[in-house]
Amino acid sequence: MKQNGKIPVLVASMCINLFVGAIYAWSVFAGPLGDKFGWSGTAVALTFTIANGISPVTMITGGKLLDKFGPRWVVFIGGILFGGGMIASGFIESLSGIYVTYGLFVGFGMGMVYSCTISNTVKFFPEKKGLVAGLATGSYGMSTVILAPIAQRLIDGMGVMAAFRILGAASVLVICVGSQFLRKAPQQDQADHGEGMAWKEMLGTGRFYVLLIMLVFGATAGLMMIGQASQMARTLVGLSAAKAALCVSVLALANAGGRVIWGMISDGFGYFKSLFIMFFILTVAMGALFLQGNGNLGVFMGAILLIGSCFGGLMGVFPAITAGQFGIKHNGTNYGIMFCGFAIGGFLGPYLAAALRETELGLYSMAFLAAGALSLTGCVLAFILRNSLDRA
C-alpha cells in the first residue's frame, strides 16, 4: 500500500482518540453535577468507575469486531454510543440514569473505539509500530489538556447539562466522520509479517502473562501518582490549588509526549530494552520522591515529569509489543485482552495510594515506596523476558 494511503488512517485515528479521551474530563463534570443534584462525591465517582471497569470487556469486543469486520463501522457505532451517551447525560436527572448513560454507554463506546483505532493503525505501519502506537495513544492522552479546559469553560458559561450535550455532539461528529477515513489494513501487509497468534494461542504462552503482570505493575505504579498528583502537590510542596492544577497539566503533557517519544525509541532501540529503561526510571523517580519529595519543589516536579513520560511510554509501547510478540493479524482481540492489565492497575493504583496515605495521616512515603517496588519488579521482569527471548 502506498504511504499516502496510510497517513489519513493515522490522522483520523488521532483525531478520534482525542475525543474519546474526553472520558477523562469526568473530573470536571463530577463536582458541578453533584452540586446541582445534591449527590455525594462517592456516588458520583462511581460513574467513572463503571465506565473504566467495563473497558476490558468493550475493548475485547471491539477488537474481535475489528478483526472480523474492519474498523469503519465498529468505530462509527462506538462513536454513536460514546457521544450519544454523553448527550443523554445532559438530559438525565437521576443518579442511576447517569450510571447508564455515562457509565455504560460512554464506557462501552470508548472501549470499542480505542481498541479499533490503536490496533488497526499499528497494522498499517508494521515497521514503526512503536511510533504509530505512541502517536495514536498520545492524542488520547492530550484530551486531558485540550478538552477538559474547554468542558470547564462550557460548564462555567452554560451549566453542566449543556456542557454534556455540546461535548457529546462534538464527539459524535468527529468520531463518526473520522471513522469513514479508516480502512482495514490490506491482507498482503499483514501476511508479510506472519499469521500471528489467535487469542487462545496467545494465552497459552508464558510471555503473555509476564507482559500482563508488567502492565499491571506499571499501570498501578503510574496511576498511584497520577490519581493523587494535585493533592500531592498541595500537601508535599505547598502549592496553591491553581498551581497544583498546573502541575497536573504538566503531568498530562509529559504523559502524552512520553507515548510518542518512547514509541520512537522502542522502534530503534528494541521494545524490551525500552521497557527496562522506563521501569528503571520509574524506580529512580519513586525513590527520589520517597527520600526528598517532601518540601523539595525541584525534586517533586522532576520526578512528576519522569513518571508522566514513562507511564505514557508504557501505555504507548504496549500495543506495539503485543503486535510484535503475537502478530498483527489478531492484534485487535489480543490487545483488548492485554489491556486488562491496565484496567486492573486502574483499580489498584488510586485505591492503594489513598489507602496508604490514610495510614500515614496524609503523607505519601509508603505510596512512593510501594510504587517504587512495583517499578523495580517490572524492571527485573523486563530484563528476564528480554534475556529469555534472546536465548529462544
Secondary structure as the mmCIF struct_conf table of DSSP 4:
data_model
#
loop_
_struct_conf.conf_type_id
_struct_conf.id
_struct_conf.beg_label_comp_id
_struct_conf.beg_label_asym_id
_struct_conf.beg_label_seq_id
_struct_conf.end_label_comp_id
_struct_conf.end_label_asym_id
_struct_conf.end_label_seq_id
HELX_RH_AL_P HELX_RH_AL_P1 GLN A 3 VAL A 20
HELX_RH_3T_P HELX_RH_3T_P1 GLY A 21 ALA A 25
HELX_RH_AL_P HELX_RH_AL_P2 TRP A 26 PHE A 37
TURN_TY1_P TURN_TY1_P1 GLY A 38 GLY A 38
HELX_RH_AL_P HELX_RH_AL_P3 GLY A 41 GLY A 53
TURN_TY1_P TURN_TY1_P2 ILE A 54 ILE A 54
HELX_RH_AL_P HELX_RH_AL_P4 SER A 55 PHE A 69
BEND BEND1 PRO A 71 PRO A 71
HELX_RH_AL_P HELX_RH_AL_P5 ARG A 72 SER A 89
TURN_TY1_P TURN_TY1_P3 GLY A 90 PHE A 91
BEND BEND2 SER A 94 SER A 94
HELX_RH_AL_P HELX_RH_AL_P6 LEU A 95 ILE A 98
HELX_RH_PI_P HELX_RH_PI_P1 TYR A 99 VAL A 106
HELX_RH_AL_P HELX_RH_AL_P7 GLY A 107 PHE A 124
TURN_TY1_P TURN_TY1_P4 PRO A 126 GLU A 127
BEND BEND3 LYS A 128 LYS A 128
HELX_RH_AL_P HELX_RH_AL_P8 LYS A 129 MET A 158
HELX_RH_AL_P HELX_RH_AL_P9 VAL A 160 SER A 179
TURN_TY1_P TURN_TY1_P5 GLN A 180 PHE A 181
HELX_LH_PP_P HELX_LH_PP_P1 LYS A 184 PRO A 186
HELX_RH_AL_P HELX_RH_AL_P10 GLN A 187 ALA A 191
TURN_TY1_P TURN_TY1_P6 ASP A 192 HIS A 193
HELX_RH_AL_P HELX_RH_AL_P11 TRP A 199 LEU A 203
TURN_TY1_P TURN_TY1_P7 GLY A 204 GLY A 204
BEND BEND4 THR A 205 THR A 205
HELX_RH_AL_P HELX_RH_AL_P12 GLY A 206 ILE A 226
TURN_TY1_P TURN_TY1_P8 GLY A 227 GLN A 228
HELX_RH_AL_P HELX_RH_AL_P13 ALA A 229 VAL A 237
HELX_RH_AL_P HELX_RH_AL_P14 ALA A 241 PHE A 269
HELX_RH_AL_P HELX_RH_AL_P15 TYR A 271 GLN A 292
BEND BEND5 ASN A 294 GLY A 295
HELX_RH_AL_P HELX_RH_AL_P16 LEU A 297 PHE A 326
BEND BEND6 ILE A 328 ILE A 328
TURN_TY1_P TURN_TY1_P9 LYS A 329 HIS A 330
HELX_RH_AL_P HELX_RH_AL_P17 ASN A 331 MET A 338
TURN_TY1_P TURN_TY1_P10 PHE A 339 PHE A 339
HELX_RH_AL_P HELX_RH_AL_P18 CYS A 340 THR A 359
TURN_TY1_P TURN_TY1_P11 GLU A 360 GLY A 362
HELX_RH_AL_P HELX_RH_AL_P19 SER A 365 ARG A 391
#
